C-alpha cells in the first residue's frame, strides 16, 4: 500500500511520489495502487483497506484487544491543459471501535469519554479523514498549487504513517505519532506552494486543535495555526523534508498551551527497501520541550515475503495523567523496538491480502517498573486486505 495518498502525476523523471496531504515520498515508492476508471474528462481512483488486528500489549498496564482499522478513498482528477484539479475524499469506519481506540503501550494523545486522556492507547481515526481539493497551475519551471478543505492535512512533518511504504504492514501506529504526523486530520486547512521536480516550498494555515472524541462528525474548521515546509527530492531514491509549525491550543485538556513543532525526516526507497529516519522537537509553550526519534523500514524480499521494523525513542510527560500520582507530569524517555513479517498474496479480484505478525520490546527507566513491569513484551497478529495490486 505504498503512496496511498498520491494523487498527482509526478514529473518525467519520477523524482517523487505524492504522500499524504501535499507531502512527498521517494519516487521509487511508486504511484498509488488502486482501481482507476476513466469517465469523460475525469480519472476516478478508488482505494482502501481493512486491517484486522489482535494485539496483546504486555505488562501491568498492557491490554489485549481485537480491532479493525480501515480506510476508503475516492478521488477525481481532471486535466485542463496547463492546470490540474483534484477532488479528494477519505473515510474510515474506525470510530466504530469505540472512543478509546486500541491498546498501544506508551502511546498517548487525544481524549475519550469526555475529559479522559488516552494513555497506553491509540485513538481511532475520524470518519472523515479528508475532504479537500487541490489545483496545480503550470509555470515555466514548475507549478503553483493551492490545496485545502474542511478536513485536510497541513504542511507539517513527513507523510502520515499509514501513507508511508516504510510502515505499510505495521499493525499499530507509532508511539511517536503525536510528535510527527498528528495533524494529518485537521479541521480547516489552506496550503499554498511552489513545486518543481526536485523541490517543494509550501505554507499552511490550519486549525491547531486535535480532533475530539466525537469522531462521526465534522468539527468546526478554523485557521488559527500555521506551518511551513521545504522538501527536497534529488532522485527517486530520496525524499528529505524540514518543517516547522505553531499550533494553537492542540490539546483539549491543556487549552491554554500552544505548541511549536519542528520536524526533519529522510526517506529512502530502492531495491525493495523503503525506510524513514525522522526527528521531532515539540515545544509546549511556555515551558517544556519533548523530543522524539523514529526509524522504520519495510523490505519486500520477493513477491510474497516482507520483513519490517520500527524503532522509536521519545520523551513523554503524559504517561501518568492523574494529578495525585507522584509521577504526574514527570518527563521520561522511553523506547520501543518492533519487528515483524508479512506474507503477501493475491486475494479476490483487485484485492491483495497480507498475513503477518509483529513483536515489540521496550526500553524505559527503572522508575516505571512498578507501573509497566520490568520487561514488558507485546505482540500483534494481523490480516490486511487492500484494494489494488
N, C-alpha and C positions, 0 to 999 in steps of 0.2 A: 504494500500500500504506500509506496513512496510518493511524495509530492501530491498528496491528496487534494490540496487546495489549489494547485496550479491551474490557472485559467487562461493566461495569455500565451501567445505564441512567442517563444524565445527567439533570439537573434540567430543569424545564419550559422554562427559557429557554436551555438548551443552552450555558451559560456555559463548560463544559469538556467535553473528551473524554478518556477514560481512556488513559493511556500504559502503559509497561511497569511491572510490579510494581504499586505504588499511586500512581505519578506521574500528573500531569495534563498534557494538551496543550490548546491552544486549542480551543474548541468548534467553530469553523469547519473544523477538520481533519476533523471528521465521525466517525461511528461506524465501527467496524472493518468492512472488507469481507471477505466470506467466504460460505460456504454455511450457511444457518440451517435447522434442521429441528426442528419441534415434535414431541415424543414423550411422551405422557402429560402429566405436570406439569413436564417439563423442556424447556428450549430448548437444543438442541445446536448448537454452532458449529464449523465446520472451516475452517481457513485455512492457507495455506502458500505457499512459493515455492521455485523453483530458479533460481539465478543463475550462469550460465556466463560466465566472465571469462577473457580473455587480457590479461595485463599485462606491460609491458616497462618496468622501472624503470631509469633512466639512471645514468650514471657508473660509476666503477670498482667501487663496492660494490653497484651495482644488479644485478638478476637478471630473468629472464623466465620466465613460467610460465602455463599454462592450469589453471584450477581451477574447482570448482563449490561455491558456497555454498548452503546450504539450510536450511529450517525448516518444521516442520509443527506445527500447533496443534489441539488438540481440547479443547473446553470445554463444560461443562454448567452451566446456571443454573436455579435454581428459586426462585420467589417463595412465601413462606409467609404473606403478609399482614402487613406491618409488619417483615418480615425477608427478606433475600435471601441465598441460598447460591450460591457459585460454586466449581466444581471445575476446576482448570486443569492442562493438560499442554502442554509444548512440547518438541519433539525436533529434533535436527539430525544429518545424516549427514556433517558437516564433518570429524569425526575420520578419515574415510577418505582425506582429502587428505594425511595424514601429520602427525607431531608438529611439524614445522617450519612448517606453515601455508603462507602465500604471501608473495611479496616485497612490501614496502611501505617505501620509503626513509624513514629517520629514525624509524620506529616501533620501540618497544622494549616489553618486558613479558612476564613468564612465561618458562617454560623448555621445553626439548625434549631428548630423548636423554640423560636422566639429569640432569647438572648444567650443561648448556649453556644459557646465556642467549640468548634470542631478540633479535637486533638486526637492524634493517632488514627485519623480517618481522612479519607479523600472525599470531598463533596461531589455530588453528581453535577453534570453539566446541565445547563438550562435547555428547555425545549427549543427555543430559538437561539442558535449558536451564531448565525449570521443572516442578516437581511440587508444587503448592500449592493452598490453598483460601482463600476469603475469605467472611466473613459480615458483612453490614451490618444494623444494627438501627435503625429509625427513632426519632427523638426529636421534640420539639415543633418545633424549628427546623432540624434537620439529621439526622445519623446518626452512630452509633458504629460502628467497624469493627475487625475483627481479621483479619489476613492472615498467612500463613506456610506453611512446609512444609520438607521436606528439601532441596529445590532451589528457591530463590526469590530475590527482589531486595529489599534493604533500602531504606529511605527516605534515599537519598543521591544527590544530583545530579539533573539533568534526566532525562527519559525516555531510555532507551538508544538509540543511534544508529539501529539497524535498526527502531525503532518510532517514529521521528520522520518526519513528512511532509516536513520540510525536507531530509532525507537519503535519501528513498526510492529514488532512482535512482543514488546514489553507488556506484560499483563496489567501492571499497575502504573500509576502516574509517578513521576519523580517526587521525592520529598522536598526537592528544591523548586517545585512548581511555582510557588508564590514569590520566588526571587527572580525568575526568568520570564515566564510567559503567562502569568495570571491575568493579564489584560486581554487575552485572546477573545474573551467575550466581554465587550464594553457596550454600554447602552448610550449611544451617541458618539460618532467618530467622523471627523473630516480630515483627510490626509491629502496633501499635495506634494508633488516632487518632480524631479527630472531624472531620466534614466537613459543610460547607454548600455551597450553590450557588457561593459566591464565595471561600470559604476552606477550607483543609485544614491541620490540625496533626497531626503524627504522630511516633512514635519507634520505633526498631527495635533489637533485639538480633540479632546475626548472627555468622557465622564470618568473621574478617578475612582468613585465608589465601586467596590466589587459587588457582584450580584448578591441579592439577599436569598433567604431560604425558600422563598416562594418562586419556584422555578418553572411554572407553567405559563407565566405571563411575560409581557414586555414591560420593563420598567421605564420610568420617565427619562428620556435622553437629556443630556446637557453637555456643555463644552467648558468645563471648569479646570481642566488639566491640559498639559502639553507634553510633547516629546519630539526628539529629533533623532534621526538615524542615518548613518552612512554605511553602505555595503559595497564591498569590492569583490568581484568575481573575475580573477585574472585568467582563469581557464575553466573547463568543465570539471576539473578535479577539486577546486577550492571555492569556498564562499566565506568571506570574513565580514563581520559587522561590528560596529560600535554604536551604542545608543545611550541616550540619557532622557529621563522624564521627570516631571514634577507632578505628583498625583495628589489631588485634593481629597482629603479625608477617605482614604481607601478602605479602612476597617470600620465596620459598623459599630463595634464596641469601643473604638477609640476615635470618635468622630472629630475630636479637637486636634488630632495629629495628622499632618501631611507627610508625604514621603518623597524623597529624592532617590531615584533608582538609576544606576549606571550599569550597563552590561557590555560584555565583549565576548565574541564567540568565533571559533574557527571550525568549519565543516569540511570534510574530505569525502570524496567518493571516487573509487577506482577499483578495478579487479574484483568486483563483487562485494567490496567493503564500503560501508557508509559509516562515518564517525563524526562525533562532535566533541569539542572541548570548549568550556564556557566558564566565565566568571561573572559574578554579580555583587554589587555593593549597594545595600539597601540602607539608607539613612532615614531613620524615623525622626521627624522634626518636632520639637527640638530634642536633641539628645543622642540616643543610642545608634550605633552602626552595626549592621549584621551583614556578614559576607557569606558567599556560597560558591562552591566549585562543583562542576558537573562534567563528567566524561561518559560517553556511551558509544557503543559500536554494534553494528549488525553485519555479519558475514554470511552471504549466501554461498555456501560451499559448492553446491551444484543445484540442479533443478528442484530437488526435493529437500535438501538439508540446510538448515540455518542455525548458526550459533550467534548469541547476542549477550551483551553485558552492559552494566551501568555502574559507575562509581560516583558517589556524592559525598560532599563534606560541607556542613552548614552550621552556622552559629544561630541558635534559636532561643528565644526567651518566652515562648508561648506554650511550653510543654506542661506547665502547671498553672492553669487559669484560676484556680481557687485562691482568692486573696489571703486565706488563712494558712495556706501551705507554706512551709519555710523556704521552699524553692520557687515561690511565685515571683515572676519577672526575672529570675536568675538566667543569665545568658550562659548557655552551654554549647560546646561544639560536638556534634555527633556526625558519624559517617555511616554509609551504607554501601555494601557491595553486593550486587545481584547479577546472576548469570543464568542462562537457560538455553534451551534447544527447541526448535520448531521443525516439524515435518510438514512440508507443503505439497499439496496435490490438487489437481482439478476436481471440482465437486460436481455441480449440475449446471449445464448451460454456461452462462457467462460468469459463474461464481467459482472462486477459489476457496480452499479450506486449509487451515493451518492448525495442527495439533501439537501441543507442547507443554512445557513446564519451566519454572524458574525457582531458584533457591537464593535466599537473601541472608546475609550476616551483617552485624553492626559493630561499630567502634564507638565507645562512649566513656565519659569519665566515671570514676567509681561512685561518685555521689548519686548517680542514677540507678545503682544496682538494686536498691530497695524497691524502686518503682518498676523497673524494667527487667530485673533479673541479671545474673552475671553475664550470660552469653545467650541472648535470645536468637533463635533461628526461625525464619519464615519460609514458607513455600507456597507456590501457586500452580494450579493446573488450568489450562485454557483450551478452548476451541474457537477459532475465529473464521467466520465466513465473510468474504469480501467480494464485492461486485467489480468485475473487470480483471483481465489477465495481465 
